[in-house]
């Protein structure tokens, strides 16, 4: 059975975990997080980290079977959400809708952040 890796992305400015993900190919996934123009909240945050002159930190925290991947990712999302409620993942599908204007500004290269 194929292995899956559970990973976290840490914002080096705050040293907080901002995202939990799973992948079969960690190197390829880490590269895509930092080089593609993702139109997502985590993509916007990574773009801001890079613009600040820093690099996001990627750590593999667990290796499991493909069949265990979903449950293990959910476990880690719930764990880190308790530590940092601003994590981009949400337990039970909750969203960060309050940040949509900020995210759109970052993606469009606008520096103004509405209050």
C-alpha positions as semicolon CSV with decimal commas, in nm:
position;residue;x (nm);y (nm);z (nm)
1;X;0,000;0,000;0,000
2;X;0,118;0,351;-0,083
3;X;0,251;0,583;0,188
4;X;0,114;0,929;0,257
5;X;0,297;1,204;0,443
6;X;0,122;1,448;0,674
7;X;0,301;1,783;0,676
8;X;0,274;2,124;0,834
9;X;0,362;2,470;0,706
10;X;0,499;2,711;0,964
11;X;0,507;3,088;0,926
12;X;0,865;3,180;1,028
13;X;0,754;3,529;1,131
14;X;0,524;3,400;1,406
15;X;0,663;3,045;1,437
16;X;0,302;2,919;1,426
17;X;0,166;2,630;1,222
18;X;-0,059;2,782;0,956
19;X;-0,149;2,474;0,749
20;X;-0,170;2,095;0,766
21;X;-0,169;1,887;0,450
22;X;-0,112;1,539;0,314
23;X;0,075;1,426;0,007
24;X;0,233;1,125;-0,156
25;X;0,524;1,337;-0,284
26;X;0,647;1,583;-0,019
27;X;0,921;1,750;-0,226
28;X;0,689;1,812;-0,518
29;X;0,410;1,940;-0,291
30;X;0,639;2,175;-0,098
31;X;0,772;2,313;-0,426
32;X;0,421;2,370;-0,560
33;X;0,318;2,557;-0,244
34;X;0,599;2,810;-0,294
35;X;0,611;2,847;-0,672
36;X;0,258;2,826;-0,806
37;X;0,012;3,111;-0,798
38;X;-0,246;2,949;-0,571
39;X;-0,568;3,144;-0,542
40;X;-0,627;3,020;-0,191
41;X;-0,588;3,161;0,157
42;X;-0,275;2,956;0,223
43;X;-0,136;3,059;-0,116
44;X;-0,186;3,426;-0,029
45;X;-0,021;3,376;0,309
46;X;0,280;3,200;0,156
47;X;0,309;3,483;-0,095
48;X;0,320;3,733;0,195
49;X;0,584;3,529;0,380
50;X;0,805;3,522;0,070
51;X;0,751;3,896;0,007
52;X;0,876;3,960;0,363
53;X;1,207;3,800;0,267
54;X;1,150;3,476;0,456
55;X;1,060;3,123;0,351
56;X;0,776;2,911;0,489
57;X;0,893;2,613;0,692
58;X;0,772;2,270;0,584
59;X;0,791;1,976;0,822
60;X;0,673;1,621;0,773
61;X;0,508;1,516;1,098
62;X;0,380;1,169;1,014
63;X;0,403;0,890;0,759
64;X;0,101;0,663;0,723
65;X;-0,078;0,444;0,473
66;X;-0,301;0,600;0,209
67;X;-0,606;0,452;0,385
68;X;-0,512;0,624;0,712
69;X;-0,428;0,958;0,548
70;X;-0,764;1,132;0,576
71;X;-0,813;1,044;0,944
72;X;-0,455;1,132;1,037
73;X;-0,473;1,466;0,853
74;X;-0,799;1,546;1,033
75;X;-0,639;1,451;1,366
76;X;-0,352;1,695;1,308
77;X;-0,582;1,971;1,183
78;X;-0,788;1,941;1,502
79;X;-0,469;1,934;1,712
80;X;-0,317;2,248;1,558
81;X;-0,651;2,431;1,546
82;X;-0,662;2,406;1,927
83;X;-0,317;2,567;1,944
84;X;-0,373;2,826;1,670
85;X;-0,736;2,897;1,573
86;X;-0,605;3,108;1,283
87;X;-0,474;2,798;1,103
88;X;-0,599;2,789;0,744
89;X;-0,748;2,443;0,779
90;X;-1,080;2,420;0,955
91;X;-1,228;2,132;1,152
92;X;-1,560;2,015;1,004
93;X;-1,527;2,240;0,698
94;X;-1,555;2,581;0,870
95;X;-1,428;2,871;0,656
96;X;-1,226;3,191;0,709
97;X;-1,471;3,411;0,520
98;X;-1,385;3,720;0,727
99;X;-1,047;3,729;0,552
100;X;-1,174;3,712;0,194
101;X;-1,110;4,084;0,118
102;X;-0,752;4,056;0,247
103;X;-0,689;3,741;0,046
104;X;-0,821;3,898;-0,274
105;X;-0,601;4,206;-0,221
106;X;-0,289;3,993;-0,175
107;X;-0,367;3,785;-0,482
108;X;-0,422;4,102;-0,685
109;X;-0,104;4,269;-0,555
110;X;-0,285;4,542;-0,362
111;X;-0,118;4,654;-0,038
112;X;-0,428;4,809;0,120
113;X;-0,597;4,582;0,374
114;X;-0,955;4,684;0,463
115;X;-1,047;4,687;0,832
